[in-house]
């Protein structure tokens, strides 16, 4: 019985569509492919929404684009499929495979693959659930150049009060993204922790913290009359006011990344972020 693979792509990029066509031709008679609606429309084939691919029998998802394409796909799946990223962008830290390597990598995937489990963050605003975060949750001012005041509680105990342009709460996966740019540490994905990084804080003692991921982190705005945005993985945004509390916890269902060879986090950091 042929394996079923899902494909999603940055469908507004012609090079992504061309690669999808190559993959379809390359795998003819060897695998059944489920194609996301936007990509399927471009090549005039039957479509399957990403969120339905597991139910339709897909064993893995191939994401063609950049980190954002992967994060969007993961966010849409209630129980994320193992995902392999093919990079058609620039740096692409989460996407491991170049366009030139794509067909070879997919052949290896059909022969078997290892899955790396990556923790995600659950996000709740006053009992209203947001999509979980694979990279980070950012709480940032809704008004450019206006500073915010925050109260941070960990397991219902006051942790800190700071004034800053924003706050990043990142998974180990997201520690190499916005959190790192804001001055936070890089965490190995095997570390069970959440990183808290203030963005441009207004006091010298406000430094990044690494917190056990068993903790419940609550963020409350203390700036009267000011609003903020909660941004999940750069993909989902919701506005909040000082009457609302953002609660961050470990999310039960992880993201799953496919690794076909042992290139290692440390080598990738040196190669892509040096």
N, C-alpha and C positions, 0 to 999 in steps of 0.2 A: 504493500500500500504506500502510495506516494505521500511524503510529508507536505503539510500545508504551511506556507510562510506568509506573513503579512508584509505589506510594503506601504510606507508612508513617505511623502517627500515634500520638499520645498517646491510646491507645484507652480510657483510663479517664476521659477528659474529654468530656462530651457535646458541647461546642462543636466539638471536633475531628471527632467522628463526623458531626455535622451538615454540616460543611464538606466532608467526603469525599462525602457524599450529593450536595451541590451540584455538586461537581466531576464526579461520575459523570454527572449529568444534563446538565451544561454541555458535556461532551465526547462525548456519545452520537453515534455515527456518524462521529466525527472522530479518535478515538484508542482504542486498546485499553489497558485498565488492569489492572495486576497489583497486588493488594491483600494486604498482610501478614496473617497468620492472625488476630491479635487483632482488628484492625479489621474484617476480613471476617466474623468471627463475629458482630460487633455488627450488621452490616447484611445478614447472611444471603446472602453471595455467595461464589463460589469463591475460595480463597486461594492465595497463592504466597509461600513464605518469602523474606525479603529476600535471603538469601544465594544464592537460585536465580534472582533476577530477571534478572541479566545473561545467564545461560544461556538463559533463556526469551525473550530478545530485547529487553528493556527498554533504551532509550537514555538514560534519566535517571530519577532517583528524586525524588519530592516528599515532603518530610518535614514533617508538620504537628504542631507542638508547640513545643518550645524547643530550646536548645542541646543538652540531654541526649538528646533524641529523635534529633537528627542524629548525635551522637557514637555512640550505640548502634547506629544503622543502619550507619554507616561501619565500626565495629568488627566487624560481622557479615559484611562482604563481603571476600573475599580479594583482589578487584580492584575497588575501590569505583567504583560508577557516579557520574557527575556528579550532584550533589545540590543541590536548591533547597529552602531552608527557609522555611516559613510560620510566623509567630510567633503562638501563642495564649497565651504566657506573659507575663512582665514585661519585663525588659531585653532578653534574647535577643541576644547580640552576633553569633553566627554566622548567625542567621536574618534574612534581609534583607527579607522580604515580610510585610506585615500581612494580617490576614484580609480587610479591605476591598479589598486589592489583588490577592488570590489569583487570581481568575479571569482578570483582565487579564494578570497575570504568566504564567499557564499558557498563555494564547493566544500570548504572545510567545515562550515556550519552544518551542511547536510550530513557530514560524516560523524558529527557529534561535537558538543561544545560544553565548556564549563560556564557556570553562572555565578557571578559575584553579587551577593545580596547587599543592597545599599539602603540605609535607614532613611525614612522620611519623617517630616514633622506634621503633626496634626495642628490645625489652626481653627480656633473658635472665637467669634466675636459675640459676646453676650448670648451664648447658646446657639448662635447661627454658625453652622459649619462652612468653612471655605475649602477649596481643594487643598489636598496635602502638598507639602513642599519637598521636592527632591534636592534642590539647591539651598534656597533660603527664603525667609520671610523678611521683608524690609518695611519698617514703619517710618515714613518720611513726611515732612511738612507738605501740606497741600498748597502752600503759598511760597513761591521761590523767595529765597533770601530771608525767610522768617524762621527763627529758631523755635524749637519745641522743648517743653519740659516733660519729663517722664518719671514715673515711679515704677520701679521694677521689683516684683515679689517673686521669690522662689519657694515653692512649697508653702505658700501663704505667709511667709515671713519677709519683711522688708529687706531687700538686697541693696538697693541704691536709688538715689534720686539724681538725675542729671539733666542738663540742658545741652541739646545737640541738634544738628541738622536732621538727624535720623538715627535709626538703630537697625542693625542687621542681626538676625538670628539664623545661623547657618548649620546645616548638617556637615559631617566630615566631607561629603562629596562637594558641597557648596563652599567649603573653606578655601578653595582655589579660585573662587569667583569674586563676587562683590565684597565678601568679607575680607579677602586678602587685599584687595585694592584699598579698602578702608583701614588697613593696618593690622588685620587679624592674623593669627597663626595658621599654618597649613597642617591639617590633621590627616593622618592615615585613615582611609575609609573603614579599617577594622576597629578603630577606636569608637567606643560607645559614648558619644558626647555631643553636646550642642555648644556652638560658639556664639558668644554675645559680643558684638563689636559696635561701639558708638561711632557715628559719623560726625567728624569735626566737633568733638565735645568742647564745652566751654569751661572745663576745669582740668588741671593737670593730672589729677588722680583718676580720671575716667579712662580706664584701660580695658582691653579685651579680656574676656573671661572664658574659660572652658568649663562647662557644667555637665554633670552626669545626665545622660539622656533619659534617666528614670524620673527626672525632676519635672514639675509643672512650673512653667515660667509665665507670669502674668505681667502685662504692660498696661499702665494706666496713664492717660494724658493728664497733666496737671496745669496746663496752660488754659486759662479761662477764655472761652470764645474762639479758640483755635481748633482747626480741623487737621486731620492727617490722612494719608493714604496707607493702606496695608497692601503690599504688592507681593504676590506669591510667585516665585520663580520667574519674575519678569513677564508673566503670562496673564495673571488675573489681578485685578485691582478693585479695592473697595474703600470707600471713604468712611472715616470714623470721627467722632467728636469726643469731648472730655467725659461724656456720660457712659462711654463704652470701654470694656476691658477686652484686651486681646490675650487669649490663653494659648500657650504653645506646649505641646506634649509630644512624646514619641508616638508615631503612627503605627498601627498594627501591621498594615500591609506594606512591604518594602518595594522599592524599585529593584529590577533585576537586570544586570548588565552582562552581556556576553563577551568573554575574552577568549580569543582563539590561540593566543600565545602569551607567554610570560614576559611582557615588556616592563611591568612594574611601575608603580606610582612615582618612585623617586627619579627614575630615568625620564619619565614623561615630564615631570616638573622641570628638570634641568633642560630638556629639549625644547619645551614649549614656552616656558615662563622665564628663562634666563635672560 
